Amino acid sequence: MIKKIKDSIGLSVFTLVLVISIIGVGIYGIQKINELNKGSRELYKDRMIPINQLGSVRYNLLNTLLVSSEVSQNQISFDKAKFIMNSNLDSVQLSFAKYSKT
């Protein structure tokens, strides 16, 4: 009878240790997932948004080159090209100013 009680207590203690270990591993996992989530947000904010802003600068500069090519081939008027180029350069300055703040 005493052996059964000892075995029961031993099994209960073992189960309790196992449950506490599983809870500990779960808490540790949740903490690490939160750290990964924070790192992903920082990566997006620090890298992806500036890349998008530089892409906008690149697009507007390439569009400016395209307009100058169209003027040299007499496809558009000089005044229209000047307007397009000025708006592109304004967009470049705005995008680069946003990029510089990051």
Secondary structure in CASP SS format (residue, H / E / C, confidence):
PFRMAT SS
TARGET T0000
AUTHOR 0000-0000-0000
METHOD secondary structure of the structure
MODEL  1
M C 1.00
I H 1.00
K H 1.00
K H 1.00
I H 1.00
K H 1.00
D H 1.00
S H 1.00
I H 1.00
G H 1.00
L H 1.00
S H 1.00
V H 1.00
F H 1.00
T H 1.00
L H 1.00
V H 1.00
L H 1.00
V H 1.00
I H 1.00
S H 1.00
I H 1.00
I H 1.00
G H 1.00
V H 1.00
G H 1.00
I H 1.00
Y H 1.00
G H 1.00
I H 1.00
Q H 1.00
K H 1.00
I H 1.00
N H 1.00
E H 1.00
L H 1.00
N H 1.00
K H 1.00
G H 1.00
S H 1.00
R H 1.00
E H 1.00
L H 1.00
Y H 1.00
K H 1.00
D H 1.00
R H 1.00
M H 1.00
I H 1.00
P H 1.00
I H 1.00
N H 1.00
Q H 1.00
L H 1.00
G H 1.00
S H 1.00
V H 1.00
R H 1.00
Y H 1.00
N H 1.00
L H 1.00
L H 1.00
N H 1.00
T H 1.00
L H 1.00
L H 1.00
V H 1.00
S H 1.00
S H 1.00
E H 1.00
V H 1.00
S H 1.00
Q C 1.00
N C 1.00
Q C 1.00
I C 1.00
S C 1.00
F H 1.00
D H 1.00
K H 1.00
A H 1.00
K H 1.00
F H 1.00
I H 1.00
M H 1.00
N H 1.00
S H 1.00
N H 1.00
L H 1.00
D H 1.00
S H 1.00
V H 1.00
Q H 1.00
L H 1.00
S H 1.00
F H 1.00
A H 1.00
K H 1.00
Y H 1.00
S H 1.00
K H 1.00
T C 1.00
END
